């Protein structure tokens, strides 16, 4: 962090905290702690909602692609149950 701070100070750039959170001007009232917490909680709730929507879209896409893959893969002909039993018994002996 010290190197970061020194490099920015040498080049006359604002530090990260100052760049992210500029001081309010005289015309803008300072944000209260309660309103800042409410705003942050609203941002978190929105992010969680978007993540849930993305996850649902991913699951839907996964099911769609699986169904597409299964529809394109030719199925092997099913053997009759007796033929399967004979095949298994021949392999075991």
C-alpha positions in Angstrom: 0.0 0.0 0.0 2.9 2.3 0.8 4.4 1.9 -2.7 0.9 2.6 -4.2 0.5 5.7 -2.1 4.1 7.0 -2.8 3.7 6.4 -6.6 0.4 8.3 -6.8 1.8 11.1 -4.6 4.9 11.5 -6.7 2.9 11.7 -9.9 0.3 14.1 -8.3 -2.6 11.7 -8.6 -5.3 11.3 -5.9 -5.1 8.2 -3.7 -7.6 5.4 -4.4 -9.9 6.4 -1.5 -10.0 10.0 -2.5 -10.7 9.0 -6.1 -13.5 6.7 -5.2 -15.1 8.9 -2.7 -14.7 12.6 -3.5 -15.6 15.1 -0.8 -19.1 16.6 -1.2 -19.3 20.2 -2.3 -20.9 22.9 -0.1 -24.2 22.6 -2.0 -24.4 18.8 -1.4 -25.4 17.7 2.1 -23.3 15.0 3.6 -24.8 11.5 3.4 -25.9 10.3 6.8 -24.7 6.9 8.1 -28.3 5.5 8.0 -28.9 6.5 4.4 -25.5 5.1 3.4 -26.3 1.8 5.0 -29.7 1.7 3.3 -28.1 2.5 0.0 -25.5 -0.2 0.5 -28.2 -2.8 1.5 -30.2 -1.9 -1.6 -27.1 -2.4 -3.8 -26.5 -5.8 -2.2 -30.1 -6.8 -2.7 -30.0 -5.8 -6.3 -26.8 -7.7 -6.9 -28.2 -10.8 -5.2 -31.3 -10.6 -7.4 -29.2 -10.2 -10.5 -27.1 -13.2 -9.5 -30.2 -15.3 -8.9 -31.5 -14.4 -12.4 -28.1 -15.2 -14.0 -28.1 -18.6 -12.2 -31.6 -19.4 -13.4 -30.6 -18.5 -16.9 -27.5 -20.7 -16.7 -29.6 -23.6 -15.5 -32.2 -23.1 -18.2 -29.4 -22.9 -20.8 -27.8 -26.1 -19.5 -31.1 -28.0 -19.7 -31.7 -26.7 -23.2 -28.2 -27.7 -24.4 -28.5 -31.1 -22.8 -31.9 -31.8 -24.5 -30.4 -30.6 -27.8 -27.4 -32.9 -27.4 -29.6 -35.9 -26.4 -31.8 -35.3 -29.4 -28.9 -35.3 -31.8 -27.2 -38.4 -30.4 -28.5 -41.5 -32.0 -29.7 -44.0 -29.4 -28.3 -47.6 -29.4 -31.0 -50.2 -30.1 -32.4 -51.6 -26.8 -31.9 -55.3 -26.3 -34.7 -57.5 -25.0 -34.4 -58.3 -21.3 -33.7 -62.0 -22.0 -31.0 -61.1 -24.5 -29.4 -58.8 -21.9 -29.5 -61.6 -19.3 -27.8 -64.0 -21.8 -25.2 -61.5 -22.6 -24.4 -61.0 -18.9 -24.3 -64.7 -18.2 -21.9 -65.3 -21.2 -19.6 -62.5 -19.9 -19.5 -63.9 -16.4 -18.6 -67.5 -17.6 
